[in-house]
Amino acid sequence: MYTRREFGTMTLAGLAVPGTLAGLIDSTIAGVRIGVQSYSFRALPRPADRDPGDVLINAIVECGLGDCELFAPQVEPVMAPGAGRGSPEAQKDREDLRRWRTTTSMDFFRAVRKRFDAAGITISAYNLSFNDSFSDEEIDRGFEMARALGTEIITSSSTLSAAKRVAPFADKHRMVVAIHGHSNTSDPNEFASPDSFDAAMKMSKYFKVNLDIGHFTAANFDAVTYIRDHHAQITNLHLKDRKKNQGDDVAWGQGDTPIREVLQLLKREGWPIRAHIEYEHRGSGTPIEEVKKCYDFVRQALA
């Protein structure tokens, strides 16, 4: 069990990485750049002081994927588990995280990037989810972190109220923020519908869309039509399978999400939209085994 004080020993910047690869891993299939949302490996253990190696990078390499949307909590300090929201422990965790975000040297993030580079993996986006608890300084530093990681895209599970505060910083840094939606269409502050994405893109010319086709399907919207009509505003996709009508995440091919049709659309049109595997359903194997299954599904869909 890890505590918030194990900041320096449990992060990517201080870990060993594979050193045997030469050049970038090529996971482009039929012209479609396939990658992974590193959240897919959330169940893998975070390395402790016994140093078992860089679990996350090794997992991505083992899956043969050369493009990564890096999930911020896998870079940031581990928060103490089990602390209830609003409790003194949770408040202390939040203060510690804010302090870490606003004081950590950009050399830390550049070191993370070097380790991904050495493994042949491109960090194409940094997934930092702005919310109303972020201070202005945290928001500002988020853009600096992304740039130090070597990307010009932040993906963000955010809200309309938080996005309004983020917009001036996107303009200041001239960096894309790709809004990630979920399937909650009942809350007007949530991103889920095409109209909510439109509202975000009116806030800043740097606001784009990170479309999760599973959530979009669960909210009963048509991912193929949306991508066809808005492809110029989409940076990347999250690939997962869900059933309509707020249905569950399921093994790929068992839900209603048009994964094959979406991939074929990208192949046919040649749009520069990355397609990131996001393993979120309950599989029978390890996260690495399940991501490999998803990658096999992608290969077959693009054949």
Secondary structure by P-SEA (a helix, b strand, c coil): ccccccccccccccccccccccccccccccccbbbbcccccccccccccccccaaaaaaaaaaccccccccccccccccccccccccaaaaaaaaaaaaaaacccaaaaaaaaaaaaaaccccccccccccccccaaaaaaaaaaaaaacccbbbbbccaaaaaaaaaaaaaacbbbbbbbccccccccccccaaaaaaaaaacccbbbbcaaaaaaaacccaaaaaaaccccccbbbbbbbbccccccccccccccaaaaaaaaaaaacccbbbbbbbcccccccaaaaaaaaaaaaaaaac
